[in-house]
Amino acid sequence: MKVIISGDHAGMTIRNEVKSLLEEMGIEYEDTGCSCETSVDYPDYALPAAQRVADGEFDRGILICGTGIGMSIAANKVKGIRCALTHDVYSAKLTRMHNDSNMIAMGERVIGPGLAREIAKVWLETDFDGGRHANRIGKIAEYEGQ
Ligand code: RB5
C-alpha cells in the first residue's frame, strides 16, 4: 500500500505521529504537507494530495489540519475521493467497512496524537465489506459522473 500524507501548519504534531506509525507499519508514504514556518492555506495541500489518490498514484491519503474539516471538504471535491473526517476509532473502522474511504482527515485542535495514531492504524488495517455497501458508493460515483 502507498499512502500520501499532507497537512497545513495546524497539523504538524499529528502529521509527525502518523508518519512514525507508517514507518513502524512498513508502509511506503510521501509527505506533501507544508514545512510550516508560516501560516498556509489548507486547500493548497488537500487538493493536490486528493488528486494524486484519485489518479491512482497512491492507494490512500491522510490529511491533517486544525479541525480536519477544511481539508476533508476540499478533498471531497475531487472526483473519486471519499474522505472521512474521523475523530474516533469506531468511525475509522466503519468508514473503511461501509464507505471504502480512500482518505481520512483529522484535526490536531480536536484530538491528540495518541488517538490520531490509533485512528490511522485501524483505518489502514480495515478492509471494505463490499456487497450492499459497494452498491451504495456506486450511487455516489454515478452522481459524480464517473
Ligand atoms: C488554520 O487556522 C485552520 O483553519 C485549518 O487548519 C483548518 O482547521 C481548516 O479547516
Backbone and ligand atoms as CSV (ligand in chain L), in Angstrom:
chain,resi,resn,atom,element,x,y,z
A,1,MET,N,N,0.841,-1.193,0.000
A,1,MET,CA,C,0.000,0.000,0.000
A,1,MET,C,C,0.882,1.250,0.000
A,2,LYS,N,N,0.489,2.242,-0.838
A,2,LYS,CA,C,1.210,3.526,-0.851
A,2,LYS,C,C,0.287,4.623,-0.320
A,3,VAL,N,N,0.799,5.397,0.611
A,3,VAL,CA,C,-0.020,6.407,1.285
A,3,VAL,C,C,0.583,7.791,1.063
A,4,ILE,N,N,-0.277,8.771,0.788
A,4,ILE,CA,C,0.161,10.166,0.777
A,4,ILE,C,C,-0.376,10.827,2.037
A,5,ILE,N,N,0.482,11.576,2.708
A,5,ILE,CA,C,0.057,12.303,3.903
A,5,ILE,C,C,0.343,13.779,3.668
A,6,SER,N,N,-0.612,14.623,4.053
A,6,SER,CA,C,-0.397,16.044,3.862
A,6,SER,C,C,-1.064,16.815,4.991
A,7,GLY,N,N,-0.727,18.077,5.081
A,7,GLY,CA,C,-1.320,18.870,6.150
A,7,GLY,C,C,-0.813,20.299,6.113
A,8,ASP,N,N,-1.491,21.129,6.905
A,8,ASP,CA,C,-1.092,22.532,6.997
A,8,ASP,C,C,-0.313,22.774,8.291
A,9,HIS,N,N,-0.101,24.064,8.585
A,9,HIS,CA,C,0.696,24.453,9.759
A,9,HIS,C,C,0.046,24.037,11.077
A,10,ALA,N,N,-1.289,23.805,11.062
A,10,ALA,CA,C,-2.013,23.492,12.303
A,10,ALA,C,C,-2.023,21.996,12.618
A,11,GLY,N,N,-1.324,21.197,11.789
A,11,GLY,CA,C,-1.388,19.747,11.994
A,11,GLY,C,C,-0.044,19.057,12.056
A,12,MET,N,N,0.974,19.801,12.395
A,12,MET,CA,C,2.347,19.252,12.333
A,12,MET,C,C,2.593,18.093,13.301
A,13,THR,N,N,2.088,18.215,14.526
A,13,THR,CA,C,2.384,17.190,15.539
A,13,THR,C,C,1.753,15.853,15.158
A,14,ILE,N,N,0.488,15.902,14.758
A,14,ILE,CA,C,-0.188,14.663,14.358
A,14,ILE,C,C,0.421,14.111,13.067
A,15,ARG,N,N,0.764,14.995,12.170
A,15,ARG,CA,C,1.393,14.524,10.917
A,15,ARG,C,C,2.656,13.732,11.240
A,16,ASN,N,N,3.475,14.242,12.147
A,16,ASN,CA,C,4.702,13.521,12.528
A,16,ASN,C,C,4.383,12.213,13.236
A,17,GLU,N,N,3.343,12.211,14.064
A,17,GLU,CA,C,2.951,10.986,14.779
A,17,GLU,C,C,2.496,9.909,13.781
A,18,VAL,N,N,1.682,10.308,12.825
A,18,VAL,CA,C,1.176,9.339,11.841
A,18,VAL,C,C,2.311,8.848,10.942
A,19,LYS,N,N,3.253,9.720,10.644
A,19,LYS,CA,C,4.407,9.290,9.843
A,19,LYS,C,C,5.223,8.233,10.594
A,20,SER,N,N,5.365,8.404,11.908
A,20,SER,CA,C,6.119,7.387,12.659
A,20,SER,C,C,5.343,6.073,12.682
A,21,LEU,N,N,4.012,6.138,12.725
A,21,LEU,CA,C,3.193,4.917,12.637
A,21,LEU,C,C,3.403,4.227,11.290
A,22,LEU,N,N,3.361,5.004,10.203
A,22,LEU,CA,C,3.528,4.424,8.867
A,22,LEU,C,C,4.890,3.734,8.758
A,23,GLU,N,N,5.896,4.360,9.338
A,23,GLU,CA,C,7.238,3.747,9.323
A,23,GLU,C,C,7.235,2.436,10.103
A,24,GLU,N,N,6.614,2.441,11.292
A,24,GLU,CA,C,6.526,1.203,12.100
A,24,GLU,C,C,5.772,0.110,11.361
A,25,MET,N,N,4.737,0.493,10.596
A,25,MET,CA,C,3.925,-0.500,9.878
A,25,MET,C,C,4.568,-0.922,8.561
A,26,GLY,N,N,5.685,-0.278,8.219
A,26,GLY,CA,C,6.378,-0.612,6.973
A,26,GLY,C,C,5.609,-0.178,5.747
A,27,ILE,N,N,4.830,0.881,5.886
A,27,ILE,CA,C,4.025,1.377,4.763
A,27,ILE,C,C,4.772,2.509,4.064
A,28,GLU,N,N,4.856,2.384,2.745
A,28,GLU,CA,C,5.522,3.423,1.945
A,28,GLU,C,C,4.647,4.676,1.925
A,29,TYR,N,N,5.249,5.843,2.145
A,29,TYR,CA,C,4.449,7.065,2.133
A,29,TYR,C,C,5.251,8.238,1.585
A,30,GLU,N,N,4.493,9.260,1.180
A,30,GLU,CA,C,5.106,10.539,0.803
A,30,GLU,C,C,4.399,11.639,1.586
A,31,ASP,N,N,5.171,12.511,2.180
A,31,ASP,CA,C,4.624,13.651,2.919
A,31,ASP,C,C,4.685,14.881,2.026
A,32,THR,N,N,3.508,15.396,1.666
A,32,THR,CA,C,3.461,16.593,0.815
A,32,THR,C,C,2.940,17.802,1.597
A,33,GLY,N,N,2.949,17.676,2.912
A,33,GLY,CA,C,2.467,18.777,3.742
A,33,GLY,C,C,3.440,19.935,3.775
A,34,CYS,N,N,2.978,21.028,4.387
A,34,CYS,CA,C,3.810,22.226,4.434
A,34,CYS,C,C,4.991,22.014,5.381
A,35,SER,N,N,6.045,22.790,5.142
A,35,SER,CA,C,7.142,22.790,6.108
A,35,SER,C,C,6.787,23.733,7.259
A,36,CYS,N,N,5.833,24.615,7.002
A,36,CYS,CA,C,5.072,25.299,8.050
A,36,CYS,C,C,5.836,26.295,8.896
A,37,GLU,N,N,6.725,27.051,8.288
A,37,GLU,CA,C,7.332,28.168,9.024
A,37,GLU,C,C,6.307,29.289,9.169
A,38,THR,N,N,5.354,29.344,8.220
A,38,THR,CA,C,4.307,30.378,8.273
A,38,THR,C,C,2.945,29.704,8.091
A,39,SER,N,N,1.900,30.494,8.277
A,39,SER,CA,C,0.536,30.020,8.058
A,39,SER,C,C,0.300,29.789,6.559
A,40,VAL,N,N,-0.351,28.679,6.212
A,40,VAL,CA,C,-0.600,28.364,4.803
A,40,VAL,C,C,-2.100,28.123,4.599
A,41,ASP,N,N,-2.500,27.919,3.343
A,41,ASP,CA,C,-3.912,27.679,3.015
A,41,ASP,C,C,-4.128,26.182,2.790
A,42,TYR,N,N,-5.008,25.570,3.588
A,42,TYR,CA,C,-5.175,24.110,3.547
A,42,TYR,C,C,-5.590,23.546,2.173
A,43,PRO,N,N,-6.383,24.278,1.338
A,43,PRO,CA,C,-6.723,23.676,0.032
A,43,PRO,C,C,-5.490,23.425,-0.832
A,44,ASP,N,N,-4.446,24.246,-0.646
A,44,ASP,CA,C,-3.223,24.072,-1.443
A,44,ASP,C,C,-2.533,22.749,-1.149
A,45,TYR,N,N,-2.883,22.133,-0.030
A,45,TYR,CA,C,-2.285,20.848,0.363
A,45,TYR,C,C,-3.273,19.700,0.201
A,46,ALA,N,N,-4.548,19.957,0.488
A,46,ALA,CA,C,-5.556,18.885,0.392
A,46,ALA,C,C,-5.857,18.509,-1.060
A,47,LEU,N,N,-6.022,19.507,-1.923
A,47,LEU,CA,C,-6.467,19.218,-3.291
A,47,LEU,C,C,-5.433,18.428,-4.104
A,48,PRO,N,N,-4.150,18.831,-4.114
A,48,PRO,CA,C,-3.180,18.024,-4.883
A,48,PRO,C,C,-3.018,16.609,-4.326
A,49,ALA,N,N,-3.091,16.466,-3.001
A,49,ALA,CA,C,-2.959,15.121,-2.408
A,49,ALA,C,C,-4.147,14.251,-2.836
A,50,ALA,N,N,-5.345,14.825,-2.764
A,50,ALA,CA,C,-6.547,14.081,-3.155
A,50,ALA,C,C,-6.491,13.702,-4.635
A,51,GLN,N,N,-6.007,14.621,-5.465
A,51,GLN,CA,C,-5.923,14.337,-6.904
A,51,GLN,C,C,-4.978,13.162,-7.172
A,52,ARG,N,N,-3.911,13.089,-6.414
A,52,ARG,CA,C,-2.942,12.012,-6.620
A,52,ARG,C,C,-3.503,10.662,-6.172
A,53,VAL,N,N,-4.388,10.679,-5.170
A,53,VAL,CA,C,-5.089,9.443,-4.791
A,53,VAL,C,C,-6.094,9.082,-5.896
A,54,ALA,N,N,-6.858,10.072,-6.330
A,54,ALA,CA,C,-7.858,9.830,-7.380
A,54,ALA,C,C,-7.204,9.317,-8.662
A,55,ASP,N,N,-5.995,9.783,-8.953
A,55,ASP,CA,C,-5.272,9.356,-10.162
A,55,ASP,C,C,-4.663,7.966,-10.029
A,56,GLY,N,N,-4.696,7.401,-8.813
A,56,GLY,CA,C,-4.174,6.051,-8.607
A,56,GLY,C,C,-2.704,5.989,-8.254
A,57,GLU,N,N,-2.089,7.171,-8.082
A,57,GLU,CA,C,-0.665,7.179,-7.726
A,57,GLU,C,C,-0.464,6.665,-6.290
A,58,PHE,N,N,-1.455,6.926,-5.434
A,58,PHE,CA,C,-1.448,6.432,-4.057
A,58,PHE,C,C,-2.748,5.685,-3.792
A,59,ASP,N,N,-2.675,4.668,-2.911
A,59,ASP,CA,C,-3.877,3.902,-2.564
A,59,ASP,C,C,-4.750,4.663,-1.574
A,60,ARG,N,N,-4.099,5.353,-0.646
A,60,ARG,CA,C,-4.836,6.043,0.419
A,60,ARG,C,C,-4.166,7.381,0.730
A,61,GLY,N,N,-4.922,8.273,1.371
A,61,GLY,CA,C,-4.373,9.560,1.781
A,61,GLY,C,C,-4.842,9.945,3.168
A,62,ILE,N,N,-3.963,10.608,3.902
A,62,ILE,CA,C,-4.269,11.075,5.256
A,62,ILE,C,C,-3.969,12.570,5.320
A,63,LEU,N,N,-4.969,13.347,5.740
A,63,LEU,CA,C,-4.858,14.809,5.770
A,63,LEU,C,C,-5.007,15.313,7.197
A,64,ILE,N,N,-4.155,16.240,7.586
A,64,ILE,CA,C,-4.204,16.783,8.943
A,64,ILE,C,C,-4.222,18.308,8.879
A,65,CYS,N,N,-5.207,18.914,9.543
A,65,CYS,CA,C,-5.194,20.372,9.725
A,65,CYS,C,C,-5.654,20.669,11.144
A,66,GLY,N,N,-6.157,21.878,11.385
A,66,GLY,CA,C,-6.554,22.225,12.742
A,66,GLY,C,C,-7.780,21.444,13.201
A,67,THR,N,N,-8.803,21.420,12.356
A,67,THR,CA,C,-10.032,20.691,12.683
A,67,THR,C,C,-10.236,19.448,11.815
A,68,GLY,N,N,-9.532,19.342,10.728
A,68,GLY,CA,C,-9.759,18.276,9.743
A,68,GLY,C,C,-10.884,18.629,8.780
A,69,ILE,N,N,-11.646,19.640,9.125
A,69,ILE,CA,C,-12.856,19.939,8.338
A,69,ILE,C,C,-12.510,20.548,6.976
A,70,GLY,N,N,-11.671,21.576,6.975
A,70,GLY,CA,C,-11.346,22.236,5.715
A,70,GLY,C,C,-10.725,21.275,4.718
A,71,MET,N,N,-9.811,20.455,5.211
A,71,MET,CA,C,-9.135,19.524,4.294
A,71,MET,C,C,-10.092,18.452,3.796
A,72,SER,N,N,-11.023,18.000,4.647
A,72,SER,CA,C,-11.972,16.977,4.190
A,72,SER,C,C,-12.934,17.573,3.159
A,73,ILE,N,N,-13.370,18.804,3.397
A,73,ILE,CA,C,-14.260,19.449,2.410
A,73,ILE,C,C,-13.544,19.561,1.066
A,74,ALA,N,N,-12.312,20.036,1.096
A,74,ALA,CA,C,-11.557,20.212,-0.159
A,74,ALA,C,C,-11.339,18.871,-0.860
A,75,ALA,N,N,-10.899,17.870,-0.107
A,75,ALA,CA,C,-10.589,16.562,-0.713
A,75,ALA,C,C,-11.825,15.961,-1.379
A,76,ASN,N,N,-12.978,16.141,-0.749
A,76,ASN,CA,C,-14.200,15.535,-1.299
A,76,ASN,C,C,-14.718,16.240,-2.550
A,77,LYS,N,N,-14.091,17.344,-2.938
A,77,LYS,CA,C,-14.421,17.982,-4.224
A,77,LYS,C,C,-13.756,17.275,-5.394
A,78,VAL,N,N,-12.776,16.424,-5.092
A,78,VAL,CA,C,-12.045,15.717,-6.157
A,78,VAL,C,C,-12.799,14.432,-6.493
A,79,LYS,N,N,-13.101,14.274,-7.767
A,79,LYS,CA,C,-13.868,13.119,-8.224
A,79,LYS,C,C,-13.189,11.803,-7.834
A,80,GLY,N,N,-13.942,10.928,-7.223
A,80,GLY,CA,C,-13.393,9.618,-6.849
A,80,GLY,C,C,-12.893,9.561,-5.422
A,81,ILE,N,N,-12.878,10.718,-4.752
A,81,ILE,CA,C,-12.395,10.746,-3.365
A,81,ILE,C,C,-13.553,10.584,-2.393
A,82,ARG,N,N,-13.349,9.675,-1.429
A,82,ARG,CA,C,-14.269,9.511,-0.309
A,82,ARG,C,C,-13.439,9.752,0.946
A,83,CYS,N,N,-13.447,10.993,1.390
A,83,CYS,CA,C,-12.619,11.401,2.537
A,83,CYS,C,C,-13.504,11.525,3.781
A,84,ALA,N,N,-13.157,10.766,4.804
A,84,ALA,CA,C,-13.943,10.780,6.047
A,84,ALA,C,C,-13.226,11.595,7.116
A,85,LEU,N,N,-13.984,12.459,7.762
A,85,LEU,CA,C,-13.468,13.197,8.920
A,85,LEU,C,C,-13.597,12.257,10.124
A,86,THR,N,N,-12.478,11.836,10.670
A,86,THR,CA,C,-12.524,10.783,11.703
A,86,THR,C,C,-11.814,11.237,12.967
A,87,HIS,N,N,-12.599,11.267,14.064
A,87,HIS,CA,C,-12.022,11.624,15.352
A,87,HIS,C,C,-12.284,10.570,16.413
A,88,ASP,N,N,-12.704,9.370,15.952
A,88,ASP,CA,C,-12.861,8.245,16.876
A,88,ASP,C,C,-12.563,6.955,16.116
A,89,VAL,N,N,-12.193,5.938,16.866
A,89,VAL,CA,C,-11.729,4.684,16.267
A,89,VAL,C,C,-12.884,3.931,15.593
A,90,TYR,N,N,-14.070,3.988,16.200
A,90,TYR,CA,C,-15.231,3.296,15.617
A,90,TYR,C,C,-15.528,3.823,14.203
A,91,SER,N,N,-15.555,5.132,14.067
A,91,SER,CA,C,-15.825,5.722,12.741
A,91,SER,C,C,-14.734,5.369,11.742
A,92,ALA,N,N,-13.490,5.333,12.230
A,92,ALA,CA,C,-12.370,4.993,11.339
A,92,ALA,C,C,-12.551,3.579,10.779
A,93,LYS,N,N,-12.993,2.671,11.631
A,93,LYS,CA,C,-13.200,1.276,11.192
A,93,LYS,C,C,-14.395,1.191,10.238
A,94,LEU,N,N,-15.490,1.819,10.648
A,94,LEU,CA,C,-16.720,1.704,9.853
A,94,LEU,C,C,-16.625,2.431,8.508
A,95,THR,N,N,-15.850,3.514,8.456
A,95,THR,CA,C,-15.747,4.208,7.164
A,95,THR,C,C,-14.938,3.403,6.156
A,96,ARG,N,N,-14.099,2.504,6.640
A,96,ARG,CA,C,-13.459,1.567,5.706
A,96,ARG,C,C,-14.450,0.466,5.322
A,97,MET,N,N,-15.123,-0.127,6.313
A,97,MET,CA,C,-16.019,-1.257,6.047
A,97,MET,C,C,-17.204,-0.864,5.164
A,98,HIS,N,N,-17.767,0.312,5.411
A,98,HIS,CA,C,-19.013,0.682,4.737
A,98,HIS,C,C,-18.830,1.687,3.601
A,99,ASN,N,N,-17.871,2.599,3.729
A,99,ASN,CA,C,-17.727,3.669,2.723
A,99,ASN,C,C,-16.530,3.462,1.804
A,100,ASP,N,N,-15.693,2.469,2.095
A,100,ASP,CA,C,-14.455,2.281,1.330
A,100,ASP,C,C,-13.714,3.615,1.209
A,101,SER,N,N,-13.627,4.353,2.311
A,101,SER,CA,C,-12.977,5.666,2.261
A,101,SER,C,C,-11.533,5.502,1.812
A,102,ASN,N,N,-11.138,6.375,0.880
A,102,ASN,CA,C,-9.745,6.316,0.401
A,102,ASN,C,C,-8.897,7.425,1.018
A,103,MET,N,N,-9.559,8.300,1.799
A,103,MET,CA,C,-8.810,9.313,2.555
A,103,MET,C,C,-9.483,9.526,3.908
A,104,ILE,N,N,-8.682,9.941,4.885
A,104,ILE,CA,C,-9.257,10.451,6.130
A,104,ILE,C,C,-8.641,11.817,6.414
A,105,ALA,N,N,-9.380,12.587,7.188
A,105,ALA,CA,C,-8.868,13.868,7.675
A,105,ALA,C,C,-9.029,13.892,9.187
A,106,MET,N,N,-8.047,14.477,9.852
A,106,MET,CA,C,-8.112,14.621,11.309
A,106,MET,C,C,-7.666,16.028,11.693
A,107,GLY,N,N,-8.136,16.475,12.848
A,107,GLY,CA,C,-7.827,17.821,13.324
A,107,GLY,C,C,-7.022,17.797,14.606
A,108,GLU,N,N,-5.892,18.445,14.549
A,108,GLU,CA,C,-4.981,18.462,15.699
A,108,GLU,C,C,-5.481,19.344,16.847
A,109,ARG,N,N,-6.436,20.245,16.543
A,109,ARG,CA,C,-7.016,21.057,17.608
A,109,ARG,C,C,-8.205,20.346,18.247
A,110,VAL,N,N,-8.502,19.136,17.757
A,110,VAL,CA,C,-9.664,18.382,18.237
A,110,VAL,C,C,-9.228,17.152,19.032
A,111,ILE,N,N,-8.247,16.416,18.506
A,111,ILE,CA,C,-7.775,15.196,19.172
A,111,ILE,C,C,-6.251,15.255,19.350
A,112,GLY,N,N,-5.752,14.408,20.232
A,112,GLY,CA,C,-4.317,14.349,20.479
A,112,GLY,C,C,-3.628,13.324,19.590
A,113,PRO,N,N,-2.298,13.309,19.621
A,113,PRO,CA,C,-1.532,12.417,18.747
A,113,PRO,C,C,-1.750,10.921,19.031
A,114,GLY,N,N,-1.997,10.559,20.292
A,114,GLY,CA,C,-2.201,9.141,20.611
A,114,GLY,C,C,-3.450,8.596,19.950
A,115,LEU,N,N,-4.541,9.328,20.051
A,115,LEU,CA,C,-5.795,8.893,19.414
A,115,LEU,C,C,-5.659,8.930,17.890
A,116,ALA,N,N,-5.000,9.955,17.373
A,116,ALA,CA,C,-4.803,10.052,15.921
A,116,ALA,C,C,-4.063,8.822,15.394
A,117,ARG,N,N,-3.075,8.379,16.135
A,117,ARG,CA,C,-2.305,7.188,15.747
A,117,ARG,C,C,-3.212,5.954,15.711
A,118,GLU,N,N,-4.065,5.773,16.728
A,118,GLU,CA,C,-4.975,4.615,16.777
A,118,GLU,C,C,-5.974,4.658,15.634
A,119,ILE,N,N,-6.508,5.844,15.379
A,119,ILE,CA,C,-7.461,6.014,14.275
A,119,ILE,C,C,-6.800,5.625,12.951
A,120,ALA,N,N,-5.610,6.160,12.710
A,120,ALA,CA,C,-4.917,5.873,11.443
A,120,ALA,C,C,-4.615,4.379,11.328
A,121,LYS,N,N,-4.201,3.751,12.426
A,121,LYS,CA,C,-3.841,2.321,12.397
A,121,LYS,C,C,-5.053,1.462,12.030
A,122,VAL,N,N,-6.163,1.700,12.725
A,122,VAL,CA,C,-7.382,0.924,12.451
A,122,VAL,C,C,-7.851,1.158,11.022
A,123,TRP,N,N,-7.818,2.410,10.603
A,123,TRP,CA,C,-8.275,2.748,9.249
A,123,TRP,C,C,-7.401,2.059,8.188
A,124,LEU,N,N,-6.098,2.005,8.421
A,124,LEU,CA,C,-5.190,1.369,7.456
A,124,LEU,C,C,-5.359,-0.150,7.431
A,125,GLU,N,N,-5.785,-0.731,8.557
A,125,GLU,CA,C,-5.853,-2.193,8.664
A,125,GLU,C,C,-7.221,-2.781,8.305
A,126,THR,N,N,-8.220,-1.931,8.130
A,126,THR,CA,C,-9.586,-2.441,7.924
A,126,THR,C,C,-9.927,-2.505,6.439
A,127,ASP,N,N,-10.535,-3.631,6.042
A,127,ASP,CA,C,-10.937,-3.827,4.646
A,127,ASP,C,C,-12.376,-3.370,4.414
A,128,PHE,N,N,-12.671,-3.106,3.154
A,128,PHE,CA,C,-14.037,-2.769,2.721
A,128,PHE,C,C,-14.890,-4.033,2.737
A,129,ASP,N,N,-16.118,-3.926,3.220
A,129,ASP,CA,C,-17.038,-5.071,3.285
A,129,ASP,C,C,-17.630,-5.431,1.927
A,130,GLY,N,N,-17.709,-4.464,1.014
A,130,GLY,CA,C,-18.311,-4.728,-0.299
A,130,GLY,C,C,-19.815,-4.975,-0.178
A,131,GLY,N,N,-20.346,-5.844,-1.055
A,131,GLY,CA,C,-21.770,-6.191,-1.005
A,131,GLY,C,C,-22.668,-4.990,-1.167
A,132,ARG,N,N,-23.650,-4.860,-0.271
A,132,ARG,CA,C,-24.620,-3.759,-0.375
A,132,ARG,C,C,-23.937,-2.390,-0.286
A,133,HIS,N,N,-22.774,-2.360,0.382
A,133,HIS,CA,C,-22.062,-1.083,0.522
A,133,HIS,C,C,-21.431,-0.651,-0.809
A,134,ALA,N,N,-21.042,-1.627,-1.615
A,134,ALA,CA,C,-20.496,-1.314,-2.944
A,134,ALA,C,C,-21.574,-0.678,-3.807
A,135,ASN,N,N,-22.785,-1.191,-3.674
A,135,ASN,CA,C,-23.918,-0.627,-4.402
A,135,ASN,C,C,-24.135,0.833,-3.997
A,136,ARG,N,N,-24.002,1.107,-2.709
A,136,ARG,CA,C,-24.261,2.462,-2.200
A,136,ARG,C,C,-23.182,3.451,-2.645
A,137,ILE,N,N,-21.922,3.043,-2.568
A,137,ILE,CA,C,-20.900,4.001,-3.022
A,137,ILE,C,C,-20.926,4.125,-4.553
A,138,GLY,N,N,-21.443,3.076,-5.204
A,138,GLY,CA,C,-21.636,3.150,-6.661
A,138,GLY,C,C,-22.600,4.263,-7.037
A,139,LYS,N,N,-23.598,4.482,-6.188
A,139,LYS,CA,C,-24.562,5.556,-6.459
A,139,LYS,C,C,-23.901,6.935,-6.349
A,140,ILE,N,N,-22.931,7.048,-5.448
A,140,ILE,CA,C,-22.194,8.325,-5.327
A,140,ILE,C,C,-21.334,8.534,-6.572
A,141,ALA,N,N,-20.666,7.469,-6.997
A,141,ALA,CA,C,-19.807,7.565,-8.195
A,141,ALA,C,C,-20.652,7.903,-9.420
A,142,GLU,N,N,-21.844,7.337,-9.479
A,142,GLU,CA,C,-22.749,7.605,-10.606
A,142,GLU,C,C,-23.143,9.089,-10.621
A,143,TYR,N,N,-23.411,9.621,-9.448
A,143,TYR,CA,C,-23.773,11.044,-9.345
A,143,TYR,C,C,-22.602,11.928,-9.799
A,144,GLU,N,N,-21.383,11.465,-9.453
A,144,GLU,CA,C,-20.190,12.214,-9.854
A,144,GLU,C,C,-19.954,12.131,-11.360
A,145,GLY,N,N,-20.576,11.164,-12.002
A,145,GLY,CA,C,-20.441,11.005,-13.453
A,145,GLY,C,C,-19.187,10.289,-13.862
A,146,GLN,N,N,-18.785,9.293,-13.062
A,146,GLN,CA,C,-17.595,8.539,-13.489
A,146,GLN,C,C,-17.886,7.051,-13.535
L,1,RB5,C1,C,-5.988,27.021,10.174
L,1,RB5,O1,O,-6.064,28.037,11.115
L,1,RB5,C2,C,-7.281,26.213,10.170
L,1,RB5,O2,O,-8.323,26.986,9.708
L,1,RB5,C3,C,-7.128,24.948,9.360
L,1,RB5,O3,O,-6.051,24.202,9.839
L,1,RB5,C4,C,-8.323,24.006,9.361
L,1,RB5,O4,O,-8.754,23.764,10.669
L,1,RB5,C5,C,-9.425,24.351,8.460
L,1,RB5,O5,O,-10.458,23.685,8.414
